[in-house]
Amino acid sequence: ADYVDAYNNLGVVCVAKGNVDAAIEYYNQALHIDANNADFYNNMGSAYIKKGNLDYAITTFKRLLSISPKFAPAYINMGNTFKERGNSVVSEINYFRAICLGSDDIHACCNMGILYQEKGNSSEALKWYERAFSESNRVECSKSSRKIWGLCIFGRSGSLFFQSLLDGHPDLATIPGVYFKGWFGPDVWSFFEPNFNNANWRITLANKIIDNYGALFDAHSRKNVIGQPFGPQAWLSKSSGFYEMGDKREDIFQLDVSKFRETFLDLIQGRDEIDQVSCFDLIHDAFDLSYREVAVPKSLDRRTILYHIHNPTVPEFMGFWKSYPKAQLLYIVRNPVQSLESWFTDDFDLSFESWRKMPRKFRGMIFTLLSPFHRENSWGVRLEDIKESPEIMIPSIAKLLGTKDHPSLYKSEFCGTKYWGPSSKTTGPISGFDTASIDQPIGRLFGERDIKIFETLFWPFSDRYGYTQVGLGDFKIQLSEIRPWLEEPLQFERQLYETLSSKEQPLEELDQYKALHNYMIVCWNILNEEHTYNGIMQPYNIRTNG
């Protein structure tokens, strides 16, 4: 029994580190010992999804269900597999089966909500999200009245650069980077929650935070964090740009962690208990007191938190939303076709794996524009405006955030050290208000017809944000024109296909082809009926908002 559990646990560790092939081998060894273990089959099927081998994933889950036909997680993962293929109908059937088996949990209900949101049915999506976070599923915790902004991404748009401008502002509290993206995940607090009967619970909690977010304090650390903001990256802090900082990109971000430990312990010393929300607030307070010049500790709770939530899963976002009911959201945006191409191009290493990520990225951008949470509390700011007209935009953004203009807002720094951002294959190292990223021409990867398709599918967003001169009438004409093209390979897909060493499957039968084209058709159907996406964030610019 010890050996079989060890094999399974090693598989889990390998998946977390991004070594999926090794994980599958360990799961196979575990199943060789215990051939009827549902959890082992479920883990192996999930690993096949990550690997992109969807046929093997489906076969694995079917084998699992033949052994344990009432194992609800298998239906959830079967739904995930078909969703990866772009088959939302079969996904919904499997998610519903899981719920009928009593798996009315956060993940099953959120998956149902995601399907409805992707189809543009925001009201039905919201019902499922609320059901996911009903009292039966939600861990009880306090709600914070503290002012907080969630900083989010829309494609590839420079959110870390923007955060670096706000990092040194005396009225704002922000933790450098995206490390705490997963803090409000549904299972996170059960991991951190102290045993309050233990006299040393405060020290245990402080050490747990430091151990699990070690990369925040020392960019040498290759350990990933809860929520995996950039996926199973081997070195998150380096991928985030914290390993090459300073004027010559020779400085590595490092902080004296003992200062944080001591300050955090001081702040919780008088508390008999702590919950997920108050702990999150105190982490920000302790960080500021430890590493920044904060004069009056008792004024800390009046400082606005800027939380770089980055790219949260729906359960993570809902956990945040429920904890901060008055939270506002700020998206940094850029030309959507340029953003998408840049995102694709950075992964365009002629590998099957990078191609498999591309449909998810397009789907993720549209998903943002269909959010049922974007009402009067959500804003978008153009990266182009920030970079090209900082003297106009930055005071305006400060006003939006409820604070004042300050010299720190014109410096791209974290804790006083110059920040360059994640490296780019296209532009090389850039820092501050350098416009190299937004000056890149569209068409480096996309063909002329590809560009027209994506411009049309992003038109409602581009129209509101000033990225297009195409009016509604011409948009409708273009929408009709591109419909037959959605049934044919895009130029960049043909280019990628030609690089594959094995062409056993026709291009049109590849899972990534089906996923992208199926969802482009879903988008087309939404636009053909509504002519817009119903969750577009409010544009914030000096011309319309002063």
N, C-alpha and C positions, 0 to 999 in steps of 0.2 A: 504493500500500500504506500509505503514511503517513497519507493522509486516512481510509482505511477504519478503521484502528486508532484514529485520533483520535476518530472518531465513536463507536466502541464504548466507548472509555475515557470519553468524555463521558457516555455513557449510564450507565456504572457509577457515576460521580460523582453524577449526578442521582438515581439510586436511593438512594444512601447519604444524600443530603440530603432525601429524601422527595418529590422532584419527579418522580413516576413518568411523568406525561404527557410531559415533556420528554425523559425517558430513552427512551421508546418511539419518539419522533420521531427521536432520534439512531440508535437501532438500525435503524429503517427506512432511514435514509440509508446506513448501513453495508451493509445487505442490498441496497440498490439498486446498490451497487458490486460486492459479492461475494455473489451470490444463493444460493450453496451452502455458506455458512460455518455449520457446526453450532453453534459457540460463540455467534454472533450471534443465531441463532434461539433458543437456550437462554436467553440473557439476556433477550430480548424476551418469551418465554413467562413467565419468572419475574416480569418487570415486570407483565405482565397479571394474574398471581396477586395481586401486591401491590395492584393497582388494583381487584381484585374482579371483573374481567371474565373469568370462568372459561371461558366459551365460546371467546373469542378465545385464551385460553391453550391450551386443548385443541387448537384448530385449528393453532396455531403449533407445538406439539410433534409433532402428526401430520405436518405438513409437514417438520419436521426429520427425523423417523424415516423418511419416504419417501426422504430424501436419504442419511441415515446410519443405517441400521436397527440398527447395533450401538453406537450412541452411548448408553452407559449413563446418563449424567446426565439425558437426556431422559425415560427411564423413571422415574427418581427424582422428577423434577418433575411428570411426569404423575400419579404417585402422590400427590404433594402437592396437586395440583389437585383430585383426586377426594376426598381427605381433607378439603379445605376445604368440599366439598359434603356431607360426612358419609357418603360411600360408602366404607366401610373395606374392603369386599370387592374392589372394583376397585383401590383403593390397594395392597392387599397383592399383587395380581397384578403390578402394575407394579414394585413394589419387588423382588419376587422375580425378575422378568425382569432387572432391573439386576444383581442379585447373580449370576444365572446367566451373565451376560456378563462376569463377572470383577470386577464392582464391589463387591468384598467390603470396602468401605471403611467408615470410621467412620459417615458420614452414612446410607448405605444400610442398614447393620445397625441403627443407632439408630432409624431410621424404622420398621423392622419391630418392634423392641422397643416403640416407642411405641404401635403398633396393638394389641399384645397387652396392654400395661398399661392402655390405655383400655377394653379388654374385661374387665379384672379378672383376667387370667391373668398374675400377677406372676412365677411361676417361668419361664414361657416368655419373658417380657419380659427377665428378668435374663440368660437364656442369650444373647439377641441383644445385649444391652449388653456382656456379657463378650466376645462374639465381636468386637464393634466395637473393643474395646480390647485385643485379643490382641497378642502381641508383634510381629506383622507390621505392625500399624497404629500402635502406641504409640511415640512418641519416647522414647528412654531418658532417664530423669532420676532423681535420688535421691528417696527418700521421706523426708518430714520427721517427726520424732517430737515436734515442738513442739506444745503443746496449742493447739487451734484450735476455735472454734465458728463454724459457718456460720449467718448470720442470713438467714432466708428469709421470703417473703411467702405469705399465704393469702388470696387476694382482695385487697381494699383494707382494710388493717388497721393502718396506722400504724407500719411498720417503721423509717422514718426518724426519727420521733419517739422510738422506743425506742432507736435507736442514739445519738441525741443525749444521752440520759441516761447512757450508758456511756462517752461520748467522753472525759471528763476523768478517768476512774478511773485511779489510779496503777499498778494491776496489769494493766491491759488495754491492748492496742495495737489501734487501729482507724483506718482511713482514712475521713475524712468522706465520706458519700454512697455512691453505688452505682457509682462510676466503674470499679472493677476487676472488675465482674461477669463480664466476658468473658475475664479473664486466662488461664484454663485451657482456653480453646477449643483445638481440635486443631491449628490452623494458626498460633497466636499466637506461640509461641516461635520458630518458624522465621523470623518477622519480626524479633524482637528479638535472637536469638542472635548474639553477637559473632563476628567473625573473630579468633580468639585469636592468629593470626600477626601481626596488626596491633598495633603497640606502643601505639596510642591507643584500643584497644578499650573501655577503661573509660570514657573521655570520650564515645565514640560511644554507648555504652549509656545513660549518664546523660542525654545530650541527647535520645535517642530516647524515653525514658520521659517526660521533661518535655514534649517536643513532642506526644506522643500522648495525654497526660493533662493537657494545659494547663488545661482547665476546672477541675480540682481546685485548682490554685494561683491561679486568677483567674476569678471567675464572670462577668467581662465576656466571656470567650471563648465563642463560639457553636459551637465545634467539638465534634462528637460524639466518642465514644470507642469503642474496639474492643468489640464485643458489643452496642452500642446498647441500654442497659438499659431505656430508655423508648421504644424503637423509633426511627425516623428523625426524632427531634425536632430542630427547628431550633436549639433553645437548651436543652440538657440541664441546665446549671447553674441556669438560671432555673426550669425545670420542676421541679427538685428542691428549690427553696426557698432557694438560696444567693445569690440576687440581692437579696433583701429580708430582711435580718437586723437584729439589734440591737433595742433597746427600742422604737424608732419605725419599724422596718422600713425604715430609710434607709441601712443599712450593706451594702456588697457584700463578699462573702467574697473576701479577697485575702491571699496569703502571699508572702513574699520567696523566690522560687524559687531564688535563688543559694545560700541556706542549705541547701536540700535537695541541690542539686548538689554542693556542697562536702562535706557530710556523707556522702552516698552514696559519693562517690569515696574518702573516708577509709576507709570500711568495706570497700571491695573492693580497696584498695590492695595488700594482701598476698596476693591471690588470683591464681592463674594461670588459673583458669577459673571459670565460674559457670553454673548451670542454672536452669530455670524456677522450681523450688521455692525454692532458696536465694535467688534474686533477689527473689521475692515476700516472703520473710521479711525481707530486708535493706531493701526499700522501706518496710516498716512500721517497722523500727528507725531508719532514716534520718529518716523523718517525725517520729517521737517525739523524737529528739535535736534536730531542727531547730526544732520548734515547741512542744514541751511540756517540762516540768521533769522530766527523767529523770536522776537523780543519778549512778547508777553504770552506765556503758555496758556493762560485762561481764555485767550482770544482765539485759540485754535479752532474751536467748533464753529466759528463764524467765517472761517476760510472756506471758499468753494473748492470742492474736490473735482478735479478733471481726471476721470477714470478712462484709461485707454482700453476699452473693452474689445476693440479691434474687430474680430470676426466671430462673435459668440454663436454657439449653437442655440437653437430655440430654448431648450431647458435652461441654459446659462443666462440667456437674456431675460427669460421670464423670472428667474430667481432674482436677478438685479431689479427688474421692474416692480416686482412685488415688495422688495425691500426698500425701494426709494420711489414711492408712488408719484412724487413730484419731479422726478428726474427729467432732464431735457437731453436731447440728442444732437450732436453736431457731426456732420459728415464732411470730410474733405473730398471734393470731387474734381474731376478733370474731364476733358473731352472723352466720352465713353468709348468711342471706337479706338482712339489712340491708347486709352487706358487698357482696353482689352487686348489690343495687339501687343502692347508692351508686356503685359502679363503673360501672354502666350509666347512671345519671343524669348523672354527670359528663361522659359522652360524648353525652348525649341532646340534641344540637343540631339534631335533625330532619334530619340528613343521611344519605344512603344509606351513606356511608363509616362513620359511627359505628355504624350498625345492624349492619354487616358484622362489626365487632369483637366484638359481644356473644356470639355462640356460642363464640368462642375463649375468652372470659373464663370462662364457665360450665364449659366443657370443662377449662380449666386448673385450676379449683378442685377438680373431681372427680379430675382426674389426680393432684393432690397426695395425695389420700386413697387412691389406689391404688398408691402408690410401693412398689417392692420393697426400698427402702433404709431404710424406717422401721421400725426394730426398737428395741432398748433404747437406742439412741444418739440418738433424735429426740424432742423435746419441743415442746409447744405451751403458750403462756401467753396468757391472755385479756387483751385490751386493756382490757376493762371493769374487771377486777380491778386492773390497773396504775393506771388513771386514778382509780378511785373509792376504792381503799384502798392508796395507795402506801406508807404507813407499815408495812403488813403484807406486801405483795407484794415490795417492792424488796429488803429484807433476805433474803427467801426466794430470790429470783432470784439475788442475789449468791452465796448458798450453792450454788445449782445450778451456777453458773459456776465454782465453786471459789475464790471470792475473798471479800472482806469488805465489809460495808456501808461507805458513804463518803458524805460530804456532796455530792459531785459527782453522785451518782446521782439527786438530786432537782432537778437543773437541766437544762432542755432547751437545750443549748448545743453548738456545735462550735468547738473551739479558743478557748473563753472568750467567744464571741459568741452572744447569744440567737438561738434558732432558732424559726421559725414554721411551717416545713413548706411543702409545695406548696400553692398556692392552691386553694380549693374553691368551686365555683359555689353550693353549697348553704349552707355555714356561714360563708363569708368567712374572714378571717384568724383563726386560733386558735393558741395556743401552750401549751406545757407540759401541765398536767393538766386543761385545759379539757375538759369532757365534751360539748361541742356535737355532735361527730361521732357519738358513741354514743347521744345523746339523740334523734336523728332518728327520727321514726316510720316504720314500714314501711308502704308503700302510696302513696308519692308518685308512683311510676311503675307498680308492679304492681297489678293488680286483685285482688279477693278470691280468685278461683280461681287466679290466677297464684301468689299467696302460698302457697296450700295445696299446689300442685304442688311448688314449690321447698322448702317446709318438709318435705315427705315425702321428696323426693330427697336432702335433706341430713340426714335424721333420724338416721342412725347417728352422725354427727359431733356433732350437737346433743345427742343423748342422752348421749354421753360427756363433753361439756363443759358440761352443765347449761343448755343453751339451750332446752330443751323439757320439758314435763310429760307429754308423750304417751308411754305405755308401749308395750311390744312388741306387745301384742294390738291396741291401737287403731292402731298404725302399720301392721300388716298389713291392717286394714280400709281405712285411707286409701290404701294402696298399690293395692288393688283398685279403689277408687273413682276414682282419678286416671287409670287406664290409658286409658280412652277419650278423656279430655281431651287426651292427648298427640298425638292425631291431628287436633286442632283448633287454630286460631290462639289465642295468648294475647292477653289484653286489650291489653298494651302493644304487641304486634305490630300489632293492628288500628289502634291509635292512630297508630303510625308510618306504616303503609301509607296512611292517609288524608292524610298530609302530603305524599306523593310527588307531584311534578308530573306524572309519567308513570306510568300504571297499565297499560302494555301487557301485562305478565305478571300473572296472578292471584297473590295473596299466597302461596298454597300452593306456587307454582312458583319463588319466589325462592330463590336459593342459601342465603341466611342463614336463611330459614325451614327449609329442608330440613336444614341443618347442625345447628341447635338441636334440632329435633324428633327427628331420627335419633339424636342422642346422648342425649337424654332417655330415649328408648326403650331404648338400650343400658344406661343407668343403672337403669332400671326392671327390666330382665331380671336384672342383677346382684343387685339388692335382693330380687327375687322368689325367687331361688335361695339367696342367702347371708344376706340380712337385714342385711348390713353391707358396708363397703368394707375390704379387707384391708391397707390401708396407713395407717390413721389414726394420727397422732402421739400419743404419751402425753400426757395432760393434766397440767400441773404447776400445782398451786395449794396454798395454805397448808393447806387442809383435809385434803388427801390426802397431801401430801409434807412438810409441816412446814417 
